[in-house]
Amino acid sequence: MPVTHDRPRVFLGGSIDMGNAPDWQKGMIEALAADDVVILNPRRPDWNPKWRPEADEPEFRRQVEWELGALESADVIVLYFSPGSQSPISLLEMGLHARGGKLIVLCPPGYWRKGNVDITGARYGVEQVSSLPELMAAVKRRVATLGKR
């Protein structure tokens, strides 16, 4: 991933749960279709649940390394913690980037660690919203601000 780039980069992190969480990323991609952005979407239609989540598993390693690079290169990191999911990797990503000023988080009631997300977000000044439409609007505002720099 390049460190510098000419278009805002938006990482769509959050609940995927091996493909079992709702595909909220699809709606976000549609909402950003008219914007001049690069979408970094970790959801893979070809994900194989038989890949071991271990460092020596080539496809698993490739995915994790891609995600780490994409997060670092992103201008905006969107995290949606879906109710009913656990999303441990999203929690890890929030912890890694809570202080960076890039995060926009949606964590509705029903997410099992909502208190942790809310308290951490408040402590580090993370922008939090309360619905998917608000999330889309917040991302569009942030992208518009980045486009003007």
MOBEL-V433767 format. One record per residue. PHI is phi in radians with two decimals (NA if undefined). Layout:
PHI
PHI
This chain:
NA
-1.23
-1.34
-1.90
-2.73
-1.68
-2.27
-1.02
-1.98
-2.08
-1.62
-1.76
-1.60
2.12
-1.02
-2.21
0.85
0.99
1.60
-1.54
-1.40
-0.97
-1.43
-1.17
-1.06
-1.01
-1.12
-1.16
-1.08
-1.10
-1.13
-1.71
-1.00
-1.52
-1.57
-1.52
-2.29
-1.83
-1.65
-1.95
-1.96
-1.33
-1.22
-2.01
-1.17
-1.69
-1.07
-1.96
-1.12
-1.38
-1.14
-1.23
-1.40
-2.30
-1.05
-1.55
-1.51
-0.99
-1.22
-1.10
-1.04
-1.03
-1.13
-1.12
-1.15
-1.06
-1.08
-1.07
-1.14
-1.12
-1.05
-1.15
-1.50
-1.23
-1.57
-2.29
-2.02
-1.69
-2.21
-2.02
-1.70
-1.26
-0.97
1.53
-1.81
-1.88
0.86
-1.10
-1.20
-1.11
-1.10
-1.05
-1.11
-1.09
-1.06
-1.15
-2.06
-1.03
-1.59
-1.51
1.37
-1.70
-1.38
-2.27
-2.12
-2.07
-2.38
-1.23
-0.95
1.85
-1.32
-1.07
-2.11
-0.97
-1.03
-1.09
-1.10
-1.13
-1.19
-1.11
-1.04
-1.13
-1.08
-1.82
1.23
-1.32
-1.21
-2.14
-2.19
-2.06
-2.72
-1.08
-1.04
-1.14
-1.09
-1.06
-1.13
-1.12
-1.15
-1.08
-1.08
-1.13
-1.09
-1.08
-1.11
-1.16
-1.14
-1.60
-1.42
